[in-house]
Amino acid sequence: MTDKTSTTDQYTFQDPVTRFPSISAPKQDQPEPGLDRDLEPQTDRGETSYRGTGRLKGRKALITGADSGIGAAVAIAFAREGADVALSYLPVEEPDAVEVARLIEESGQKAVKLPGDLTDAAFCRSLVNEAAEQLGGLDILVNNAGKQIAVERLEDLTDEQLDETFKTNIYSFFWITREALKHLKPGSSIVNSTSIQAYSPSSTLLDYASTKAAINNFTKGLAEQLAPKGIRVNAVAPGPIWTPLQVSDGQPKDKLPEFGKDTPLGRAGQPTELAPAYVFLASSESSYVVGETLNVNGGKPSP
């Protein structure tokens, strides 16, 4: 299991090959969308290792898919950097969301839990406005929620899955961002989660990979549109990251023991290794970075 008691942080000099162990995850299954709580081995979301330096002090962030995996790691990091955070997640993910909210509050920041279904356009609109009201404003939006279900053959990809994947992974980005523009002011940041799948799609993830490519285009086009208004839009493209997404039918079960071992670093990434990329793009340190897709993938070739 991942050691969460380590005293090292992201500023410690470390060998990236051995910073985290190369996991050989046992075959396992969780009902979609999956919980960090039940994942074997457990993920590292920076609970004990992420050290903040005030880079987001006073900021107010809304993060979708914030209960587990990458979204949870970003929420924890944002709080450690001084931001108040609104967490968007599905109601069935409440156990994970409660834990993330606890960690945010232990960091001295406000946590707002906002469960609901992002495939519902009306909920997406209300989510943004509720987050802004409870946080007292909004200046960071992280569109991160994603649906990923592996299907071996295109003939077996149902219309229902296709619709839910596109609504979750790209429609919600449009709905939420459009509403958020009513609140975002100059200096605000939008960070979208795309994927290595946008460049190197797996044959079993045609619908998911297609949405991730769409997110790249959405990011770059919107970045040009909003830059003159002082609102920066960028994206992060994770590679193989160990999250509940993988065991809730996100990967074929027989591939789990080797997940991530084909990267140059020889291992899957942990969610906490993504967090600094989101912090950088959300902070004023990246004030001249616009329309960028930052790849965090263990060395897999990408544009």
C-alpha positions as CSV (number, residue, x, y, z in Angstrom):
1,M,0.0,0.0,0.0
2,T,1.0,3.6,-0.5
3,D,2.7,5.0,2.6
4,K,0.8,8.0,3.7
5,T,2.9,8.6,6.8
6,S,6.0,9.8,4.9
7,T,7.4,13.1,6.1
8,T,8.7,14.0,2.6
9,D,6.8,16.6,0.5
10,Q,6.8,17.8,-3.1
11,Y,9.9,20.0,-2.4
12,T,12.1,17.1,-1.1
13,F,14.8,15.9,-3.5
14,Q,13.6,12.5,-4.6
15,D,14.1,9.9,-7.4
16,P,10.9,10.0,-9.4
17,V,11.3,6.3,-10.2
18,T,11.1,5.3,-6.6
19,R,9.2,8.2,-5.0
20,F,6.1,5.9,-5.0
21,P,6.2,2.1,-5.4
22,S,5.3,0.4,-8.7
23,I,2.0,-1.1,-7.7
24,S,0.8,-4.5,-8.9
25,A,-2.9,-4.0,-8.2
26,P,-4.9,-7.1,-7.6
27,K,-7.9,-7.7,-9.9
28,Q,-10.8,-5.9,-8.3
29,D,-14.1,-4.4,-9.1
30,Q,-16.2,-1.5,-7.7
31,P,-19.5,-0.3,-8.9
32,E,-19.1,2.8,-10.9
33,P,-18.0,5.5,-10.1
34,G,-15.9,3.9,-7.3
35,L,-14.5,5.1,-4.0
36,D,-11.0,5.9,-2.9
37,R,-12.0,4.4,0.5
38,D,-12.3,0.9,-1.1
39,L,-9.4,1.0,-3.5
40,E,-6.6,-1.5,-3.1
41,P,-3.9,-0.4,-2.8
42,Q,-4.9,3.0,-1.5
43,T,-4.0,6.2,-3.4
44,D,-1.8,9.0,-2.2
45,R,-3.7,12.3,-2.5
46,G,-1.2,14.4,-0.5
47,E,-3.0,13.9,2.8
48,T,0.3,13.9,4.8
49,S,2.8,14.9,2.1
50,Y,1.5,18.0,0.3
51,R,3.0,21.2,1.8
52,G,1.5,24.5,0.8
53,T,3.3,27.9,0.7
54,G,0.3,30.3,0.3
55,R,0.2,30.4,-3.4
56,L,-3.6,30.5,-3.5
57,K,-4.2,32.5,-0.4
58,G,-7.7,34.0,-0.4
59,R,-8.8,32.2,-3.6
60,K,-12.2,30.5,-4.0
61,A,-12.3,27.3,-6.1
62,L,-14.9,25.0,-7.5
63,I,-13.6,21.5,-8.4
64,T,-15.7,18.9,-10.1
65,G,-15.0,15.2,-9.4
66,A,-13.4,16.4,-6.2
67,D,-14.3,13.5,-3.9
68,S,-11.5,11.1,-5.0
69,G,-8.5,10.6,-7.2
70,I,-7.0,13.6,-9.0
71,G,-9.9,15.9,-8.0
72,A,-9.4,15.1,-4.3
73,A,-5.7,15.7,-4.5
74,V,-6.2,19.0,-6.2
75,A,-8.8,20.0,-3.5
76,I,-6.4,19.1,-0.7
77,A,-3.5,21.0,-2.4
78,F,-5.6,24.1,-3.1
79,A,-6.6,24.2,0.6
80,R,-3.0,23.8,1.7
81,E,-2.2,26.7,-0.5
82,G,-4.8,28.9,1.2
83,A,-8.0,28.5,-1.0
84,D,-11.5,27.7,0.1
85,V,-12.9,24.9,-2.0
86,A,-16.4,23.8,-3.2
87,L,-16.5,20.1,-3.9
88,S,-18.7,18.7,-6.7
89,Y,-19.4,14.9,-6.7
90,L,-22.1,12.3,-7.2
91,P,-24.2,11.6,-4.1
92,V,-23.0,7.9,-3.9
93,E,-19.5,9.3,-3.5
94,E,-20.4,11.0,-0.2
95,P,-18.0,8.9,2.0
96,D,-15.0,10.1,0.0
97,A,-16.3,13.7,-0.1
98,V,-16.7,13.8,3.7
99,E,-13.0,12.8,4.1
100,V,-11.8,15.4,1.6
101,A,-13.9,18.1,3.3
102,R,-12.4,17.1,6.6
103,L,-8.8,17.5,5.3
104,I,-9.7,20.9,3.8
105,E,-11.1,22.1,7.1
106,E,-8.1,20.7,9.0
107,S,-6.0,22.9,6.7
108,G,-7.9,26.0,8.0
109,Q,-10.0,26.5,4.9
110,K,-13.7,26.3,4.1
111,A,-15.1,23.2,2.4
112,V,-18.5,23.3,0.7
113,K,-20.0,19.9,-0.4
114,L,-22.3,20.1,-3.4
115,P,-23.4,16.6,-4.5
116,G,-25.3,16.1,-7.8
117,D,-25.3,14.8,-11.3
118,L,-23.3,16.7,-13.9
119,T,-25.2,15.2,-16.8
120,D,-28.1,17.5,-15.8
121,A,-27.6,20.9,-17.3
122,A,-29.8,22.6,-14.7
123,F,-27.8,21.1,-11.9
124,C,-24.6,22.3,-13.5
125,R,-25.9,25.9,-13.5
126,S,-27.2,25.7,-9.9
127,L,-23.9,24.1,-8.8
128,V,-21.9,27.1,-9.9
129,N,-24.2,29.6,-8.3
130,E,-24.4,27.7,-5.0
131,A,-20.6,27.4,-4.9
132,A,-20.1,31.2,-5.5
133,E,-22.7,32.0,-2.9
134,Q,-21.3,29.8,-0.2
135,L,-17.7,30.7,-0.9
136,G,-18.4,34.4,-1.3
137,G,-17.2,34.5,-4.9
138,L,-15.4,32.3,-7.4
139,D,-12.0,32.8,-9.1
140,I,-10.8,29.3,-9.8
141,L,-12.8,26.6,-11.8
142,V,-11.4,23.1,-12.2
143,N,-13.4,21.0,-14.6
144,N,-12.2,17.5,-13.7
145,A,-15.1,15.1,-13.4
146,G,-14.9,12.2,-15.9
147,K,-16.7,9.0,-16.8
148,Q,-14.5,6.1,-18.2
149,I,-15.8,2.7,-19.0
150,A,-13.7,0.3,-21.1
151,V,-15.5,-1.5,-23.9
152,E,-13.7,-4.0,-26.1
153,R,-15.7,-3.6,-29.3
154,L,-17.4,-0.5,-30.8
155,E,-20.5,-2.7,-31.4
156,D,-20.9,-3.1,-27.7
157,L,-20.7,0.6,-26.9
158,T,-24.3,1.5,-26.0
159,D,-26.0,4.7,-26.8
160,E,-26.6,5.2,-23.1
161,Q,-22.9,5.0,-22.2
162,L,-22.0,7.3,-25.2
163,D,-24.5,9.9,-24.0
164,E,-23.4,9.7,-20.4
165,T,-19.7,9.9,-21.2
166,F,-20.1,12.9,-23.4
167,K,-22.5,14.7,-21.0
168,T,-20.1,14.1,-18.1
169,N,-16.8,14.7,-19.8
170,I,-17.5,17.6,-22.2
171,Y,-21.0,18.9,-22.0
172,S,-20.7,19.6,-18.3
173,F,-17.5,21.6,-19.0
174,F,-19.5,23.9,-21.4
175,W,-22.5,24.2,-19.0
176,I,-20.4,24.8,-15.9
177,T,-17.9,27.2,-17.5
178,R,-20.6,29.2,-19.2
179,E,-22.3,29.8,-15.8
180,A,-19.0,30.4,-14.1
181,L,-18.3,33.3,-16.4
182,K,-20.9,35.3,-14.6
183,H,-18.7,35.2,-11.5
184,L,-15.1,35.0,-12.8
185,K,-13.2,38.3,-12.8
186,P,-9.8,39.3,-14.4
187,G,-7.1,37.2,-12.7
188,S,-9.3,34.1,-12.5
189,S,-8.2,30.7,-13.8
190,I,-10.0,27.8,-15.4
191,V,-8.1,24.5,-15.5
192,N,-9.6,21.5,-17.4
193,S,-8.6,17.8,-17.0
194,T,-7.9,16.2,-20.3
195,S,-5.7,13.0,-20.7
196,I,-2.9,11.2,-22.6
197,Q,-5.9,9.5,-24.2
198,A,-6.4,12.7,-26.2
199,Y,-3.2,11.9,-28.1
200,S,-2.8,8.2,-27.7
201,P,-6.2,6.6,-27.5
202,S,-6.7,3.1,-26.2
203,S,-8.8,0.8,-28.4
204,T,-11.1,0.1,-25.4
205,L,-11.7,3.8,-24.6
206,L,-13.1,5.3,-27.8
207,D,-15.8,7.4,-26.2
208,Y,-13.6,8.6,-23.3
209,A,-10.6,9.4,-25.5
210,S,-12.8,11.3,-27.9
211,T,-14.1,13.5,-25.1
212,K,-10.6,14.2,-23.9
213,A,-9.5,15.3,-27.4
214,A,-12.6,17.6,-27.4
215,I,-11.5,19.1,-24.0
216,N,-8.1,20.0,-25.5
217,N,-9.8,21.9,-28.3
218,F,-12.3,23.5,-25.9
219,T,-9.4,24.6,-23.7
220,K,-7.4,26.2,-26.5
221,G,-10.4,27.9,-28.2
222,L,-11.8,29.3,-24.9
223,A,-8.4,30.4,-23.9
224,E,-8.2,32.7,-26.9
225,Q,-11.7,34.0,-26.3
226,L,-11.2,34.8,-22.6
227,A,-7.6,36.0,-22.5
228,P,-8.4,39.6,-23.4
229,K,-10.8,39.6,-20.3
230,G,-7.9,38.5,-18.0
231,I,-9.3,35.0,-17.5
232,R,-6.7,32.3,-18.2
233,V,-7.7,28.8,-19.5
234,N,-5.4,25.9,-19.4
235,A,-5.5,22.1,-19.1
236,V,-3.6,19.2,-17.5
237,A,-3.3,15.9,-19.3
238,P,-2.7,13.1,-16.8
239,G,-1.2,9.8,-17.9
240,P,-1.9,6.5,-16.1
241,I,-2.9,7.6,-12.6
242,W,-4.0,5.1,-9.9
243,T,-7.6,6.2,-9.0
244,P,-11.0,4.5,-8.4
245,L,-11.8,5.2,-12.1
246,Q,-9.5,2.3,-13.1
247,V,-11.2,-0.4,-11.0
248,S,-14.9,0.7,-11.7
249,D,-14.6,-0.7,-15.2
250,G,-12.3,2.0,-16.4
251,Q,-9.7,-0.6,-17.4
252,P,-10.1,-4.3,-18.5
253,K,-9.7,-6.2,-15.2
254,D,-6.8,-8.4,-16.6
255,K,-4.8,-5.2,-17.2
256,L,-4.9,-3.8,-13.7
257,P,-1.8,-5.6,-12.4
258,E,0.3,-4.0,-15.1
259,F,-1.4,-0.6,-15.0
260,G,1.2,2.2,-15.6
261,K,4.2,0.0,-15.9
262,D,4.7,0.8,-19.6
263,T,5.7,4.4,-18.8
264,P,9.4,5.4,-18.8
265,L,9.2,5.8,-15.0
266,G,7.9,2.2,-14.8
267,R,5.0,2.9,-12.6
268,A,1.5,4.5,-12.4
269,G,1.3,8.0,-11.0
270,Q,-0.3,8.9,-7.7
271,P,-3.0,11.7,-7.6
272,T,-0.8,13.9,-5.4
273,E,1.8,14.0,-8.3
274,L,-0.8,15.9,-10.4
275,A,-1.7,18.5,-7.8
276,P,1.3,20.9,-8.3
277,A,0.4,21.2,-12.0
278,Y,-3.1,22.4,-11.1
279,V,-1.8,24.7,-8.4
280,F,0.7,26.3,-10.9
281,L,-2.0,26.9,-13.6
282,A,-4.4,28.2,-11.0
283,S,-1.9,30.6,-9.4
284,S,-0.6,33.9,-10.6
285,E,2.8,32.3,-11.1
286,S,1.5,31.2,-14.5
287,S,0.1,34.6,-15.5
288,Y,1.7,34.3,-19.0
289,V,0.5,30.7,-19.6
290,V,-2.6,30.6,-21.7
291,G,-4.1,27.7,-23.7
292,E,-1.5,25.3,-22.5
293,T,-1.9,21.6,-22.0
294,L,0.5,20.4,-19.3
295,N,1.3,16.7,-19.7
296,V,1.9,14.8,-16.4
297,N,2.2,11.3,-17.6
298,G,5.4,9.6,-16.4
299,G,7.2,10.2,-19.7
300,K,4.8,9.0,-22.3
301,P,5.4,10.9,-25.6
302,S,2.9,13.6,-26.3
303,P,2.7,16.8,-28.4
